[in-house]
Amino acid sequence: MILSDEPLVCGITGSDGLSYALQVDFERTKVDDEGKESTKTVRRTLFSRLNPYPQKKVMTFNKHTDDFDFYVNYGDLSFLPQSEIE
């Protein structure tokens, strides 16, 4: 039994999560000691699956001094059935 005229207040906290992981792909060009250039594709996970959303993320590309392209893609989709991937 409540003896007060004050309303009861309960705090409810909720958050949303990402259903799919997001990753960033870009190419890095490296010159070895002999002067040969080699290109390597670098893949970094930006957000893992079920990360809280919204969230800020900062990526630093400190080895790039010229313009370059990067691509944001879905990450690992192996948890989905093949019918949903298509």
BARO-764043 format. One record per atom (N, C-alpha, C): x, y, z; residue number from 0; residue in one letter. Coordinates in Angstrom, 1 decimal. Atoms other than C-alpha are relative to their C-alpha. Layout:
<node><u>X</u><v>Y</v><w>Z</w><kedren>NUM</kedren><sedo>a</sedo></node>
...
REM end
This chain:
<node><u>0.8</u><v>-1.2</v><w>0.0</w><kedren>0</kedren><sedo>m</sedo></node>
<node><u>0.0</u><v>0.0</v><w>0.0</w><kedren>0</kedren><sedo>m</sedo></node>
<node><u>0.9</u><v>1.2</v><w>0.0</w><kedren>0</kedren><sedo>m</sedo></node>
<node><u>-0.8</u><v>-1.2</v><w>0.1</w><kedren>1</kedren><sedo>i</sedo></node>
<node><u>1.4</u><v>3.4</v><w>-1.0</w><kedren>1</kedren><sedo>i</sedo></node>
<node><u>-0.8</u><v>1.1</v><w>0.8</w><kedren>1</kedren><sedo>i</sedo></node>
<node><u>0.6</u><v>-1.0</v><w>-0.9</w><kedren>2</kedren><sedo>l</sedo></node>
<node><u>0.8</u><v>6.1</v><w>1.6</w><kedren>2</kedren><sedo>l</sedo></node>
<node><u>0.3</u><v>1.4</v><w>-0.5</w><kedren>2</kedren><sedo>l</sedo></node>
<node><u>-0.4</u><v>-1.3</v><w>0.5</w><kedren>3</kedren><sedo>s</sedo></node>
<node><u>2.1</u><v>9.0</v><w>-0.5</w><kedren>3</kedren><sedo>s</sedo></node>
<node><u>-0.9</u><v>0.4</v><w>-1.2</w><kedren>3</kedren><sedo>s</sedo></node>
<node><u>0.7</u><v>-0.5</v><w>1.1</w><kedren>4</kedren><sedo>d</sedo></node>
<node><u>0.3</u><v>11.2</v><w>-3.0</w><kedren>4</kedren><sedo>d</sedo></node>
<node><u>0.9</u><v>0.2</v><w>-1.2</w><kedren>4</kedren><sedo>d</sedo></node>
<node><u>-1.0</u><v>-0.2</v><w>1.0</w><kedren>5</kedren><sedo>e</sedo></node>
<node><u>3.5</u><v>11.5</v><w>-5.0</w><kedren>5</kedren><sedo>e</sedo></node>
<node><u>0.0</u><v>-1.2</v><w>-1.0</w><kedren>5</kedren><sedo>e</sedo></node>
<node><u>-0.1</u><v>1.1</v><w>0.9</w><kedren>6</kedren><sedo>p</sedo></node>
<node><u>3.7</u><v>9.5</v><w>-8.2</w><kedren>6</kedren><sedo>p</sedo></node>
<node><u>1.3</u><v>-0.8</v><w>0.1</w><kedren>6</kedren><sedo>p</sedo></node>
<node><u>-1.3</u><v>0.8</v><w>0.0</w><kedren>7</kedren><sedo>l</sedo></node>
<node><u>6.2</u><v>6.6</v><w>-8.4</w><kedren>7</kedren><sedo>l</sedo></node>
<node><u>0.6</u><v>0.2</v><w>-1.4</w><kedren>7</kedren><sedo>l</sedo></node>
<node><u>-0.7</u><v>-0.2</v><w>1.2</w><kedren>8</kedren><sedo>v</sedo></node>
<node><u>8.8</u><v>7.2</v><w>-11.0</w><kedren>8</kedren><sedo>v</sedo></node>
<node><u>1.2</u><v>-1.0</v><w>0.0</w><kedren>8</kedren><sedo>v</sedo></node>
<node><u>-1.1</u><v>0.9</v><w>0.2</w><kedren>9</kedren><sedo>c</sedo></node>
<node><u>11.1</u><v>4.5</v><w>-12.3</w><kedren>9</kedren><sedo>c</sedo></node>
<node><u>0.8</u><v>0.3</v><w>-1.3</w><kedren>9</kedren><sedo>c</sedo></node>
<node><u>-0.8</u><v>-0.3</v><w>1.2</w><kedren>10</kedren><sedo>g</sedo></node>
<node><u>14.0</u><v>5.1</v><w>-14.7</w><kedren>10</kedren><sedo>g</sedo></node>
<node><u>0.1</u><v>-1.2</v><w>-0.8</w><kedren>10</kedren><sedo>g</sedo></node>
<node><u>-0.1</u><v>1.1</v><w>1.0</w><kedren>11</kedren><sedo>i</sedo></node>
<node><u>14.1</u><v>3.0</v><w>-17.8</w><kedren>11</kedren><sedo>i</sedo></node>
<node><u>1.1</u><v>0.4</v><w>-1.0</w><kedren>11</kedren><sedo>i</sedo></node>
<node><u>-1.1</u><v>-0.3</v><w>0.9</w><kedren>12</kedren><sedo>t</sedo></node>
<node><u>17.3</u><v>2.9</v><w>-19.8</w><kedren>12</kedren><sedo>t</sedo></node>
<node><u>0.0</u><v>-1.1</v><w>-1.1</w><kedren>12</kedren><sedo>t</sedo></node>
<node><u>0.0</u><v>0.9</v><w>1.2</w><kedren>13</kedren><sedo>g</sedo></node>
<node><u>17.4</u><v>1.4</v><w>-23.3</w><kedren>13</kedren><sedo>g</sedo></node>
<node><u>1.1</u><v>0.5</v><w>-1.0</w><kedren>13</kedren><sedo>g</sedo></node>
<node><u>-0.9</u><v>-0.4</v><w>1.0</w><kedren>14</kedren><sedo>s</sedo></node>
<node><u>19.9</u><v>1.3</v><w>-26.1</w><kedren>14</kedren><sedo>s</sedo></node>
<node><u>-0.3</u><v>-0.9</v><w>-1.2</w><kedren>14</kedren><sedo>s</sedo></node>
<node><u>0.1</u><v>0.8</v><w>1.2</w><kedren>15</kedren><sedo>d</sedo></node>
<node><u>19.9</u><v>0.2</v><w>-29.7</w><kedren>15</kedren><sedo>d</sedo></node>
<node><u>1.3</u><v>-0.5</v><w>-0.4</w><kedren>15</kedren><sedo>d</sedo></node>
<node><u>-1.3</u><v>0.6</v><w>0.4</w><kedren>16</kedren><sedo>g</sedo></node>
<node><u>22.5</u><v>-2.0</v><w>-31.2</w><kedren>16</kedren><sedo>g</sedo></node>
<node><u>0.0</u><v>-0.2</v><w>-1.5</w><kedren>16</kedren><sedo>g</sedo></node>
<node><u>-0.2</u><v>0.2</v><w>1.4</w><kedren>17</kedren><sedo>l</sedo></node>
<node><u>23.9</u><v>-2.5</v><w>-34.7</w><kedren>17</kedren><sedo>l</sedo></node>
<node><u>-0.2</u><v>-1.5</v><w>-0.3</w><kedren>17</kedren><sedo>l</sedo></node>
<node><u>0.3</u><v>1.4</v><w>0.3</w><kedren>18</kedren><sedo>s</sedo></node>
<node><u>22.6</u><v>-5.7</v><w>-36.3</w><kedren>18</kedren><sedo>s</sedo></node>
<node><u>1.2</u><v>-0.6</v><w>-0.8</w><kedren>18</kedren><sedo>s</sedo></node>
<node><u>-1.1</u><v>0.5</v><w>0.8</w><kedren>19</kedren><sedo>y</sedo></node>
<node><u>25.7</u><v>-6.0</v><w>-38.6</w><kedren>19</kedren><sedo>y</sedo></node>
<node><u>1.2</u><v>0.7</v><w>0.4</w><kedren>19</kedren><sedo>y</sedo></node>
<node><u>-1.2</u><v>-0.6</v><w>-0.2</w><kedren>20</kedren><sedo>a</sedo></node>
<node><u>29.3</u><v>-5.3</v><w>-38.1</w><kedren>20</kedren><sedo>a</sedo></node>
<node><u>0.3</u><v>0.9</v><w>-1.2</w><kedren>20</kedren><sedo>a</sedo></node>
<node><u>-0.5</u><v>-0.9</v><w>1.1</w><kedren>21</kedren><sedo>l</sedo></node>
<node><u>30.8</u><v>-2.4</v><w>-40.2</w><kedren>21</kedren><sedo>l</sedo></node>
<node><u>1.5</u><v>0.0</v><w>0.0</w><kedren>21</kedren><sedo>l</sedo></node>
<node><u>-1.5</u><v>0.0</v><w>0.1</w><kedren>22</kedren><sedo>q</sedo></node>
<node><u>34.3</u><v>-2.4</v><w>-41.5</w><kedren>22</kedren><sedo>q</sedo></node>
<node><u>0.4</u><v>0.9</v><w>-1.1</w><kedren>22</kedren><sedo>q</sedo></node>
<node><u>-0.5</u><v>-0.9</v><w>1.0</w><kedren>23</kedren><sedo>v</sedo></node>
<node><u>36.5</u><v>-0.1</v><w>-43.5</w><kedren>23</kedren><sedo>v</sedo></node>
<node><u>1.2</u><v>-0.7</v><w>-0.7</w><kedren>23</kedren><sedo>v</sedo></node>
<node><u>-1.0</u><v>0.6</v><w>0.8</w><kedren>24</kedren><sedo>d</sedo></node>
<node><u>38.7</u><v>-1.3</v><w>-46.3</w><kedren>24</kedren><sedo>d</sedo></node>
<node><u>0.8</u><v>1.1</v><w>-0.8</w><kedren>24</kedren><sedo>d</sedo></node>
<node><u>-0.8</u><v>-1.0</v><w>0.8</w><kedren>25</kedren><sedo>f</sedo></node>
<node><u>41.6</u><v>0.7</v><w>-47.9</w><kedren>25</kedren><sedo>f</sedo></node>
<node><u>1.3</u><v>-0.7</v><w>-0.4</w><kedren>25</kedren><sedo>f</sedo></node>
<node><u>-1.2</u><v>0.6</v><w>0.5</w><kedren>26</kedren><sedo>e</sedo></node>
<node><u>44.8</u><v>0.0</v><w>-49.7</w><kedren>26</kedren><sedo>e</sedo></node>
<node><u>1.2</u><v>0.9</v><w>0.5</w><kedren>26</kedren><sedo>e</sedo></node>
<node><u>-1.2</u><v>-0.6</v><w>-0.5</w><kedren>27</kedren><sedo>r</sedo></node>
<node><u>48.2</u><v>0.8</v><w>-48.3</w><kedren>27</kedren><sedo>r</sedo></node>
<node><u>1.2</u><v>-0.4</v><w>-1.0</w><kedren>27</kedren><sedo>r</sedo></node>
<node><u>-1.1</u><v>0.3</v><w>0.8</w><kedren>28</kedren><sedo>t</sedo></node>
<node><u>51.2</u><v>1.1</v><w>-50.6</w><kedren>28</kedren><sedo>t</sedo></node>
<node><u>1.3</u><v>0.1</v><w>0.8</w><kedren>28</kedren><sedo>t</sedo></node>
<node><u>-1.3</u><v>0.0</v><w>-0.7</w><kedren>29</kedren><sedo>k</sedo></node>
<node><u>54.6</u><v>0.2</v><w>-49.2</w><kedren>29</kedren><sedo>k</sedo></node>
<node><u>1.1</u><v>-0.2</v><w>-0.9</w><kedren>29</kedren><sedo>k</sedo></node>
<node><u>-1.3</u><v>0.1</v><w>0.8</w><kedren>30</kedren><sedo>v</sedo></node>
<node><u>58.1</u><v>0.6</v><w>-50.6</w><kedren>30</kedren><sedo>v</sedo></node>
<node><u>1.0</u><v>-0.7</v><w>0.9</w><kedren>30</kedren><sedo>v</sedo></node>
<node><u>-1.0</u><v>0.8</v><w>-0.8</w><kedren>31</kedren><sedo>d</sedo></node>
<node><u>60.6</u><v>-2.0</v><w>-49.5</w><kedren>31</kedren><sedo>d</sedo></node>
<node><u>1.4</u><v>0.6</v><w>-0.2</w><kedren>31</kedren><sedo>d</sedo></node>
<node><u>-1.4</u><v>-0.5</v><w>0.1</w><kedren>32</kedren><sedo>d</sedo></node>
<node><u>64.4</u><v>-1.5</v><w>-49.2</w><kedren>32</kedren><sedo>d</sedo></node>
<node><u>0.6</u><v>0.0</v><w>-1.4</w><kedren>32</kedren><sedo>d</sedo></node>
<node><u>-0.4</u><v>0.1</v><w>1.4</w><kedren>33</kedren><sedo>e</sedo></node>
<node><u>64.9</u><v>-2.5</v><w>-52.8</w><kedren>33</kedren><sedo>e</sedo></node>
<node><u>-0.7</u><v>0.9</v><w>-0.9</w><kedren>33</kedren><sedo>e</sedo></node>
<node><u>0.8</u><v>-0.9</v><w>0.8</w><kedren>34</kedren><sedo>g</sedo></node>
<node><u>62.5</u><v>0.1</v><w>-54.0</w><kedren>34</kedren><sedo>g</sedo></node>
<node><u>-1.2</u><v>-0.5</v><w>-0.7</w><kedren>34</kedren><sedo>g</sedo></node>
<node><u>1.2</u><v>0.6</v><w>0.6</w><kedren>35</kedren><sedo>k</sedo></node>
<node><u>59.7</u><v>-2.2</v><w>-55.0</w><kedren>35</kedren><sedo>k</sedo></node>
<node><u>-1.2</u><v>0.4</v><w>0.8</w><kedren>35</kedren><sedo>k</sedo></node>
<node><u>1.3</u><v>-0.3</v><w>-0.7</w><kedren>36</kedren><sedo>e</sedo></node>
<node><u>56.2</u><v>-1.1</v><w>-54.3</w><kedren>36</kedren><sedo>e</sedo></node>
<node><u>-0.9</u><v>-1.2</v><w>0.1</w><kedren>36</kedren><sedo>e</sedo></node>
<node><u>1.0</u><v>1.1</v><w>-0.2</w><kedren>37</kedren><sedo>s</sedo></node>
<node><u>53.7</u><v>-3.5</v><w>-52.9</w><kedren>37</kedren><sedo>s</sedo></node>
<node><u>-1.3</u><v>0.7</v><w>0.6</w><kedren>37</kedren><sedo>s</sedo></node>
<node><u>1.3</u><v>-0.5</v><w>-0.5</w><kedren>38</kedren><sedo>t</sedo></node>
<node><u>50.0</u><v>-2.8</v><w>-52.2</w><kedren>38</kedren><sedo>t</sedo></node>
<node><u>-0.7</u><v>-1.1</v><w>0.8</w><kedren>38</kedren><sedo>t</sedo></node>
<node><u>0.7</u><v>0.9</v><w>-0.9</w><kedren>39</kedren><sedo>k</sedo></node>
<node><u>48.2</u><v>-4.3</v><w>-49.3</w><kedren>39</kedren><sedo>k</sedo></node>
<node><u>-1.4</u><v>0.5</v><w>0.4</w><kedren>39</kedren><sedo>k</sedo></node>
<node><u>1.3</u><v>-0.4</v><w>-0.4</w><kedren>40</kedren><sedo>t</sedo></node>
<node><u>44.5</u><v>-4.2</v><w>-48.6</w><kedren>40</kedren><sedo>t</sedo></node>
<node><u>-0.1</u><v>-0.2</v><w>1.5</w><kedren>40</kedren><sedo>t</sedo></node>
<node><u>0.1</u><v>-0.1</v><w>-1.4</w><kedren>41</kedren><sedo>v</sedo></node>
<node><u>43.9</u><v>-3.2</v><w>-45.0</w><kedren>41</kedren><sedo>v</sedo></node>
<node><u>-1.5</u><v>0.0</v><w>0.4</w><kedren>41</kedren><sedo>v</sedo></node>
<node><u>1.4</u><v>0.1</v><w>-0.4</w><kedren>42</kedren><sedo>r</sedo></node>
<node><u>40.6</u><v>-4.1</v><w>-43.3</w><kedren>42</kedren><sedo>r</sedo></node>
<node><u>-0.1</u><v>0.2</v><w>1.5</w><kedren>42</kedren><sedo>r</sedo></node>
<node><u>0.2</u><v>-0.3</v><w>-1.4</w><kedren>43</kedren><sedo>r</sedo></node>
<node><u>39.6</u><v>-2.5</v><w>-40.0</w><kedren>43</kedren><sedo>r</sedo></node>
<node><u>-1.4</u><v>0.0</v><w>0.4</w><kedren>43</kedren><sedo>r</sedo></node>
<node><u>1.3</u><v>0.0</v><w>-0.5</w><kedren>44</kedren><sedo>t</sedo></node>
<node><u>36.5</u><v>-3.1</v><w>-38.0</w><kedren>44</kedren><sedo>t</sedo></node>
<node><u>-0.4</u><v>1.3</v><w>0.6</w><kedren>44</kedren><sedo>t</sedo></node>
<node><u>0.4</u><v>-1.3</v><w>-0.5</w><kedren>45</kedren><sedo>l</sedo></node>
<node><u>34.7</u><v>0.2</v><w>-37.4</w><kedren>45</kedren><sedo>l</sedo></node>
<node><u>-0.9</u><v>-0.2</v><w>1.2</w><kedren>45</kedren><sedo>l</sedo></node>
<node><u>0.9</u><v>0.3</v><w>-1.1</w><kedren>46</kedren><sedo>f</sedo></node>
<node><u>31.8</u><v>-1.2</v><w>-35.3</w><kedren>46</kedren><sedo>f</sedo></node>
<node><u>-0.2</u><v>-1.5</v><w>-0.1</w><kedren>46</kedren><sedo>f</sedo></node>
<node><u>0.3</u><v>1.4</v><w>0.0</w><kedren>47</kedren><sedo>s</sedo></node>
<node><u>31.4</u><v>-4.8</v><w>-34.2</w><kedren>47</kedren><sedo>s</sedo></node>
<node><u>-1.5</u><v>-0.2</v><w>0.1</w><kedren>47</kedren><sedo>s</sedo></node>
<node><u>1.4</u><v>0.4</v><w>-0.1</w><kedren>48</kedren><sedo>r</sedo></node>
<node><u>28.0</u><v>-6.6</v><w>-34.3</w><kedren>48</kedren><sedo>r</sedo></node>
<node><u>-0.5</u><v>0.2</v><w>1.4</w><kedren>48</kedren><sedo>r</sedo></node>
<node><u>0.7</u><v>-0.3</v><w>-1.3</w><kedren>49</kedren><sedo>l</sedo></node>
<node><u>25.6</u><v>-5.5</v><w>-31.5</w><kedren>49</kedren><sedo>l</sedo></node>
<node><u>0.7</u><v>1.0</v><w>0.8</w><kedren>49</kedren><sedo>l</sedo></node>
<node><u>-0.5</u><v>-1.2</v><w>-0.7</w><kedren>50</kedren><sedo>n</sedo></node>
<node><u>27.6</u><v>-2.4</v><w>-30.6</w><kedren>50</kedren><sedo>n</sedo></node>
<node><u>-1.1</u><v>0.9</v><w>0.3</w><kedren>50</kedren><sedo>n</sedo></node>
<node><u>1.1</u><v>-1.0</v><w>-0.2</w><kedren>51</kedren><sedo>p</sedo></node>
<node><u>25.5</u><v>0.3</v><w>-29.0</w><kedren>51</kedren><sedo>p</sedo></node>
<node><u>0.0</u><v>1.0</v><w>-1.1</w><kedren>51</kedren><sedo>p</sedo></node>
<node><u>0.2</u><v>-1.0</v><w>1.1</w><kedren>52</kedren><sedo>y</sedo></node>
<node><u>24.2</u><v>2.8</v><w>-31.5</w><kedren>52</kedren><sedo>y</sedo></node>
<node><u>-0.9</u><v>1.1</v><w>0.5</w><kedren>52</kedren><sedo>y</sedo></node>
<node><u>-1.1</u><v>-0.6</v><w>0.7</w><kedren>53</kedren><sedo>p</sedo></node>
<node><u>24.6</u><v>5.8</v><w>-32.0</w><kedren>53</kedren><sedo>p</sedo></node>
<node><u>1.3</u><v>0.1</v><w>0.8</w><kedren>53</kedren><sedo>p</sedo></node>
<node><u>-1.3</u><v>-0.1</v><w>-0.7</w><kedren>54</kedren><sedo>q</sedo></node>
<node><u>28.3</u><v>6.0</v><w>-31.2</w><kedren>54</kedren><sedo>q</sedo></node>
<node><u>1.0</u><v>0.7</v><w>-1.0</w><kedren>54</kedren><sedo>q</sedo></node>
<node><u>-1.0</u><v>-0.7</v><w>0.8</w><kedren>55</kedren><sedo>k</sedo></node>
<node><u>31.2</u><v>8.2</v><w>-32.5</w><kedren>55</kedren><sedo>k</sedo></node>
<node><u>1.2</u><v>-0.9</v><w>-0.1</w><kedren>55</kedren><sedo>k</sedo></node>
<node><u>-1.2</u><v>0.8</v><w>0.2</w><kedren>56</kedren><sedo>k</sedo></node>
<node><u>34.3</u><v>6.6</v><w>-33.9</w><kedren>56</kedren><sedo>k</sedo></node>
<node><u>0.9</u><v>0.9</v><w>-0.9</w><kedren>56</kedren><sedo>k</sedo></node>
<node><u>-1.0</u><v>-0.8</v><w>0.7</w><kedren>57</kedren><sedo>v</sedo></node>
<node><u>37.5</u><v>8.3</v><w>-35.1</w><kedren>57</kedren><sedo>v</sedo></node>
<node><u>1.0</u><v>-1.0</v><w>-0.5</w><kedren>57</kedren><sedo>v</sedo></node>
<node><u>-1.1</u><v>0.8</v><w>0.6</w><kedren>58</kedren><sedo>m</sedo></node>
<node><u>39.9</u><v>6.6</v><w>-37.5</w><kedren>58</kedren><sedo>m</sedo></node>
<node><u>1.0</u><v>1.0</v><w>-0.5</w><kedren>58</kedren><sedo>m</sedo></node>
<node><u>-1.1</u><v>-0.8</v><w>0.4</w><kedren>59</kedren><sedo>t</sedo></node>
<node><u>43.3</u><v>8.1</v><w>-38.2</w><kedren>59</kedren><sedo>t</sedo></node>
<node><u>0.8</u><v>-0.8</v><w>-1.1</w><kedren>59</kedren><sedo>t</sedo></node>
<node><u>-0.8</u><v>0.6</v><w>1.1</w><kedren>60</kedren><sedo>f</sedo></node>
<node><u>45.1</u><v>7.4</v><w>-41.5</w><kedren>60</kedren><sedo>f</sedo></node>
<node><u>1.3</u><v>0.8</v><w>0.0</w><kedren>60</kedren><sedo>f</sedo></node>
<node><u>-1.2</u><v>-0.8</v><w>-0.1</w><kedren>61</kedren><sedo>n</sedo></node>
<node><u>48.5</u><v>8.8</v><w>-40.5</w><kedren>61</kedren><sedo>n</sedo></node>
<node><u>1.1</u><v>-0.4</v><w>-1.0</w><kedren>61</kedren><sedo>n</sedo></node>
<node><u>-1.1</u><v>0.4</v><w>1.0</w><kedren>62</kedren><sedo>k</sedo></node>
<node><u>50.6</u><v>6.9</v><w>-43.1</w><kedren>62</kedren><sedo>k</sedo></node>
<node><u>-0.4</u><v>0.5</v><w>-1.4</w><kedren>62</kedren><sedo>k</sedo></node>
<node><u>0.4</u><v>-0.5</v><w>1.3</w><kedren>63</kedren><sedo>h</sedo></node>
<node><u>48.6</u><v>8.4</v><w>-46.0</w><kedren>63</kedren><sedo>h</sedo></node>
<node><u>0.3</u><v>1.5</v><w>-0.1</w><kedren>63</kedren><sedo>h</sedo></node>
<node><u>-0.3</u><v>-1.4</v><w>0.2</w><kedren>64</kedren><sedo>t</sedo></node>
<node><u>49.9</u><v>11.7</v><w>-47.3</w><kedren>64</kedren><sedo>t</sedo></node>
<node><u>-0.7</u><v>0.5</v><w>-1.2</w><kedren>64</kedren><sedo>t</sedo></node>
<node><u>0.7</u><v>-0.4</v><w>1.2</w><kedren>65</kedren><sedo>d</sedo></node>
<node><u>48.1</u><v>11.7</v><w>-50.6</w><kedren>65</kedren><sedo>d</sedo></node>
<node><u>-1.4</u><v>-0.5</v><w>0.1</w><kedren>65</kedren><sedo>d</sedo></node>
<node><u>1.5</u><v>0.4</v><w>0.0</w><kedren>66</kedren><sedo>d</sedo></node>
<node><u>44.4</u><v>11.3</v><w>-51.5</w><kedren>66</kedren><sedo>d</sedo></node>
<node><u>0.0</u><v>-1.5</v><w>-0.2</w><kedren>66</kedren><sedo>d</sedo></node>
<node><u>0.2</u><v>1.5</v><w>0.2</w><kedren>67</kedren><sedo>f</sedo></node>
<node><u>43.1</u><v>7.7</v><w>-51.3</w><kedren>67</kedren><sedo>f</sedo></node>
<node><u>-1.5</u><v>-0.3</v><w>0.2</w><kedren>67</kedren><sedo>f</sedo></node>
<node><u>1.3</u><v>0.4</v><w>-0.1</w><kedren>68</kedren><sedo>d</sedo></node>
<node><u>39.9</u><v>5.8</v><w>-51.4</w><kedren>68</kedren><sedo>d</sedo></node>
<node><u>-0.2</u><v>-1.0</v><w>1.2</w><kedren>68</kedren><sedo>d</sedo></node>
<node><u>0.3</u><v>1.1</v><w>-1.0</w><kedren>69</kedren><sedo>f</sedo></node>
<node><u>38.3</u><v>3.8</v><w>-48.6</w><kedren>69</kedren><sedo>f</sedo></node>
<node><u>-1.5</u><v>-0.3</v><w>-0.1</w><kedren>69</kedren><sedo>f</sedo></node>
<node><u>1.3</u><v>0.6</v><w>0.2</w><kedren>70</kedren><sedo>y</sedo></node>
<node><u>35.2</u><v>1.7</v><w>-48.5</w><kedren>70</kedren><sedo>y</sedo></node>
<node><u>-0.6</u><v>-0.5</v><w>1.3</w><kedren>70</kedren><sedo>y</sedo></node>
<node><u>0.7</u><v>0.4</v><w>-1.2</w><kedren>71</kedren><sedo>v</sedo></node>
<node><u>32.7</u><v>1.1</v><w>-45.7</w><kedren>71</kedren><sedo>v</sedo></node>
<node><u>-0.9</u><v>-1.2</v><w>-0.4</w><kedren>71</kedren><sedo>v</sedo></node>
<node><u>0.8</u><v>1.2</v><w>0.4</w><kedren>72</kedren><sedo>n</sedo></node>
<node><u>31.2</u><v>-2.4</v><w>-45.9</w><kedren>72</kedren><sedo>n</sedo></node>
<node><u>-0.6</u><v>-0.7</v><w>1.2</w><kedren>72</kedren><sedo>n</sedo></node>
<node><u>0.4</u><v>0.9</v><w>-1.1</w><kedren>73</kedren><sedo>y</sedo></node>
<node><u>29.3</u><v>-4.9</v><w>-43.8</w><kedren>73</kedren><sedo>y</sedo></node>
<node><u>1.1</u><v>-0.9</v><w>0.3</w><kedren>73</kedren><sedo>y</sedo></node>
<node><u>-1.1</u><v>0.9</v><w>-0.4</w><kedren>74</kedren><sedo>g</sedo></node>
<node><u>31.6</u><v>-7.1</v><w>-41.8</w><kedren>74</kedren><sedo>g</sedo></node>
<node><u>-0.4</u><v>-1.4</v><w>-0.2</w><kedren>74</kedren><sedo>g</sedo></node>
<node><u>0.3</u><v>1.4</v><w>0.1</w><kedren>75</kedren><sedo>d</sedo></node>
<node><u>31.2</u><v>-10.8</v><w>-41.1</w><kedren>75</kedren><sedo>d</sedo></node>
<node><u>-1.5</u><v>-0.3</v><w>0.0</w><kedren>75</kedren><sedo>d</sedo></node>
<node><u>1.5</u><v>0.3</v><w>0.2</w><kedren>76</kedren><sedo>l</sedo></node>
<node><u>27.8</u><v>-12.1</v><w>-42.3</w><kedren>76</kedren><sedo>l</sedo></node>
<node><u>-0.2</u><v>-1.5</v><w>0.2</w><kedren>76</kedren><sedo>l</sedo></node>
<node><u>0.1</u><v>1.5</v><w>-0.1</w><kedren>77</kedren><sedo>s</sedo></node>
<node><u>28.5</u><v>-15.8</v><w>-41.5</w><kedren>77</kedren><sedo>s</sedo></node>
<node><u>-1.1</u><v>-0.5</v><w>0.9</w><kedren>77</kedren><sedo>s</sedo></node>
<node><u>1.1</u><v>0.4</v><w>-0.9</w><kedren>78</kedren><sedo>f</sedo></node>
<node><u>25.8</u><v>-15.8</v><w>-38.8</w><kedren>78</kedren><sedo>f</sedo></node>
<node><u>-1.4</u><v>0.0</v><w>-0.7</w><kedren>78</kedren><sedo>f</sedo></node>
<node><u>1.2</u><v>0.0</v><w>0.8</w><kedren>79</kedren><sedo>l</sedo></node>
<node><u>23.1</u><v>-15.2</v><w>-41.5</w><kedren>79</kedren><sedo>l</sedo></node>
<node><u>-0.2</u><v>-1.2</v><w>-0.8</w><kedren>79</kedren><sedo>l</sedo></node>
<node><u>0.2</u><v>1.0</v><w>1.0</w><kedren>80</kedren><sedo>p</sedo></node>
<node><u>21.5</u><v>-17.9</v><w>-43.5</w><kedren>80</kedren><sedo>p</sedo></node>
<node><u>0.2</u><v>0.5</v><w>-1.4</w><kedren>80</kedren><sedo>p</sedo></node>
<node><u>-0.4</u><v>-0.4</v><w>1.4</w><kedren>81</kedren><sedo>q</sedo></node>
<node><u>22.5</u><v>-17.9</v><w>-47.2</w><kedren>81</kedren><sedo>q</sedo></node>
<node><u>-1.2</u><v>0.7</v><w>-0.7</w><kedren>81</kedren><sedo>q</sedo></node>
<node><u>1.2</u><v>-0.6</v><w>0.6</w><kedren>82</kedren><sedo>s</sedo></node>
<node><u>18.9</u><v>-16.9</v><w>-48.2</w><kedren>82</kedren><sedo>s</sedo></node>
<node><u>-0.1</u><v>1.5</v><w>0.3</w><kedren>82</kedren><sedo>s</sedo></node>
<node><u>0.1</u><v>-1.4</v><w>-0.4</w><kedren>83</kedren><sedo>e</sedo></node>
<node><u>19.2</u><v>-13.6</v><w>-46.3</w><kedren>83</kedren><sedo>e</sedo></node>
<node><u>1.2</u><v>0.8</v><w>-0.6</w><kedren>83</kedren><sedo>e</sedo></node>
<node><u>-1.1</u><v>-0.7</v><w>0.6</w><kedren>84</kedren><sedo>i</sedo></node>
<node><u>22.6</u><v>-12.8</v><w>-47.7</w><kedren>84</kedren><sedo>i</sedo></node>
<node><u>-0.2</u><v>0.4</v><w>-1.4</w><kedren>84</kedren><sedo>i</sedo></node>
<node><u>0.3</u><v>-0.2</v><w>1.4</w><kedren>85</kedren><sedo>e</sedo></node>
<node><u>21.4</u><v>-13.0</v><w>-51.3</w><kedren>85</kedren><sedo>e</sedo></node>
<node><u>-1.1</u><v>1.1</v><w>-0.1</w><kedren>85</kedren><sedo>e</sedo></node>
REM end
